[in-house]
Amino acid sequence: MPLSPRLRKLSLGLVGAAFALSLARFSCVTASAIEPPAGVTIPTAPIARATTIDRLPGEHLRRRGAIWEVGLSGDAAARGAAVSRLLRGPMVEDESELYGAFDKAVPIAPARWAIMGLARWHFRHVDRGVPEDYRREVAGIAQGFQPDPFESVLPSYHRFIFLYAVYDIALSFEKSPLIGCTTFTVPPRVGGAAPAAAPPPPAADADAIEATRGHALLARDFDFEAGDVFDRDKVVYLVREPGRIPFASVGWPGFVGVVSGMNREGVALVVHGGRASTPKAEGIPVVFSLRETLATARSTEEAVKILSSHEVMVSHIVIVTDPSGDTAVVERAPGVPAFVRRSRTPLATTNHFEGPLASDPRNLEVRQKTSTLARRAGGDALVAALPAAPTVADMVAMLRDRRAADGSPLPLGDRRAIDALIATHGVVFDATARALWVSEWPHVLGRFVRFDLRELLADGYAPGDAAPEVIAVPADALLTSGAWDLWRVSR
C-alpha cells in the first residue's frame, strides 16, 4: 500500500535529519581529530613474567601490598608503551567502568554523541599545550594498547590525550566532582634542620612510623569520585626521564600525569580543584604542569617559579613543600598571574581561593555551596591540636577524621568531614626521608603502605624477584570492625 503524501514527507524528513546528524557527526569527528606526533615507534621485547614481578627492559610492574608499583625509564615512547603493556588488564577494566557510568548517566545514545561531539570540538586543540616529550609518551601508550577495545569511542591517541586532560575538562563543569580535597602540611621539628637524607628506619612498622617524628610532612585526601576501580587499582609510578629529576606519582592504571607526587629532591606537590575566572580550552593540562615541575624543581622556590610560568586551562590550587618545610599554596586561574601564599607553620588547605580571586563569583559559590569552609575549619582545629613533632600516623589520623570542627561526630559519608569516604587515594609525603605512604582500598581506610624513594629512585636501582617488604600504617578501625561494610550496604 503506497504511503500518503504526508507520511512520505515525514519519512523523507526523518531520513534527511538522520543523514544530516550523521554528516554533522562525521564532520565534527574529522575536523576535531587530534593526531599523534610523527615517527613514534615502540620497543617490541616480550614481557618477562615471574611470580611477583613483570619486566620489560628498564621497566617493571609488581604489587606492594594492594598497590601497583610501576618503574619507568628510557625514552618517552618506551615509557608509554611499558605503561599500557604492563597495565593493560587494569586499564581495560578502568575504561569499561568509566564508559559504563557515562552510559548510565546519559542513557540516550544521541545525547551521548552530542556531549562527546561538543567536547571533541571544544577541546580540539588541547594537545597544543602538552610538552612534546609527553605527547610522544602518550603516543607510546596508544601504540602499546593495541588492539584497542575502545577505538569506537575515540581513536587511541586522541582518547588518551583526553583522559590526561580529564582533570581540566571535569573542572570546566559547574558540578565538578573535584571540589573536595583536603591537604595538611607541617614543617620539620622546630630547631632541627632537615637532613639531606635521613638514615633508613627500622623494618618494624611501629619503629618506621616513629622514625618520621619531626619530619617535613604533607598529607592529602584526593577526593575524586570516578568509580571504585580507580581506588582499588591505584598505582605508584617511579619515573626516570633522561637528564631530569626522578619522581614518584600516585595515580591509576594508564595515568602517569601528576595529581599527587614527590621527586628525589624531596619536593612534594598536590593539586586541589577550585573555581574562579573563565576556563579555557587551551593551555598546559594540570597533570602535565605538575609533572614538569616535579621533573625539574629542587626546592619549593623553584617549583613556584615553574608553576607560575605556565598558562593553565582551569582554576585550581597547588600545594608544594620541600625538606626545609618551605610551603607554598599556589592559586592559579586562566588569564591571571598566579597568587602565592607562603608558610613555614602547620597549614590546612581545602578548595577556596584566598588571594585576589577570593571575591570571584565562582569562588564565592564554592564557599557557599560546597564543604570547603567546613573542612577548612575542621582542618584548622586538627592542626591546632597536633603534637609539636607529629609522625606519619598523626597525619593519617587527620586524613581519616570524620568529625565536625567542634569535635562532634558526623554521619558516615558527610561531606563536611575531612574523610567523607570518597577519596580515590590518600598519601602522606615525608619530604625529609624521601618516602611516601599510600592508602590501600577503600579510600583512606586501608593501610598506608610505605614507598622508600631513596631506594626506589636511586641511580641503578633494579628490583629483585622477591616480593617487596611491606611497611605500613595500620588500617582504620572502621574497616577492620566491619562497620564500613555495613554502611556501604545500607547507604
C-alpha positions, 0 to 999 in steps of 0.5 A: 500500500503506497504511503500518503503524501504526508507520511512520505514527507515525514519519512523523507524528513526523518531520513534527511535529519538522520543523514544530516546528524550523521554528516554533522557527526562525521564532520565534527569527528574529522575536523576535531581529530587530534593526531599523534606526533610523527615517527613514534615507534615502540620497543617490541621485547616480550614481557618477562613474567615471574611470580611477583614481578613483570619486566620489560627492559628498564621497566617493571610492574609488581604489587606492594601490598594492594598497590601497583608499583610501576618503574619507568625509564628510557625514552618517552615512547618506551615509557608509554608503551611499558605503561599500557603493556604492563597495565593493560588488564587494569586499564581495560577494566578502568575504561569499561567502568568509566564508559559504563557510568557515562552510559548510565548517566546519559542513557540516550545514545544521541545525547551521548554523541552530542556531549562527546561531539561538543567536547571533541570540538571544544577541546580540539586543540588541547594537545597544543599545550602538552610538552612534546616529550609527553605527547610522544609518551602518550603516543607510546601508550596508544601504540602499546594498547593495541588492539584497542577495545575502545577505538569506537569511542575515540581513536587511541591517541586522541582518547588518551590525550583526553583522559590526561586532560580529564582533570581540566575538562571535569573542572570546566563543569559547574558540578565538578566532582573535584571540589573536595580535597583536603591537604595538611602540611607541617614543617620539620621539628622546630630547631632541627634542620632537615637532613639531606637524607635521613638514615633508613628506619627500622623494618618494624612498622611501629619503629618506621612510623616513629622514625618520621617524628619531626619530619617535613610532612604533607598529607592529602585526601584526593577526593575524586569520585570516578568509580571504585576501580580507580581506588582499588587499582591505584598505582605508584609510578617511579619515573626516570626521564633522561637528564631530569629529576626522578619522581614518584606519582600516585595515580591509576592504571594508564595515568602517569600525569601528576595529581599527587607526587614527590621527586628525589629532591624531596619536593612534594606537590598536590593539586586541589580543584577550585573555581574562579575566572573563565576556563579555557580550552587551551593551555598546559593540562594540570597533570602535565604542569605538575609533572614538569615541575616535579621533573625539574624543581629542587626546592619549593622556590623553584617549583613556584617559579615553574608553576607560575610560568605556565598558562593553565586551562582551569582554576585550581590550587597547588600545594608544594613543600620541600625538606626545609618545610618551605610551603607554598599554596599556589592559586592559579586561574586562566588569564591571571598571574598566579597568587602565592601564599607562603608558610613555614607553620602547620597549614590546612588547605581545602578548595577556596581561593584566598588571594585576589580571586577570593571575591570571584563569583565562582569562588564565592559559590564554592564557599557557599555551596560546597564543604570547603569552609567546613573542612577548612575549619575542621582542618584548622582545629586538627592542626591546632591540636597536633603534637609539636613533632607529629609522625606519619600516623598523626597525619593519617589520623587527620586524613581519616577524621570524620568529625565536625570542627567542634569535635562532634561526630558526623554521619558516615559519608558527610561531606563536611568531614575531612574523610567523607569516604570518597577519596580515590587515594590518600598519601602522606609525603615525608619530604625529609626521608624521601618516602611516601605512604599510600592508602590501600582500598577503600579510600583512606581506610586501608593501610598506608603502605610505605614507598622508600624513594631513596631506594626506589629512585636511586641511580641503578636501582633494579628490583629483585624477584622477591616480593617487596617488604611491606611497611605500613600504617595500620588500617582504620578501625572502621574497616577492620570492625566491619562497620564500613561494610555495613554502611556501604550496604545500607547507604 
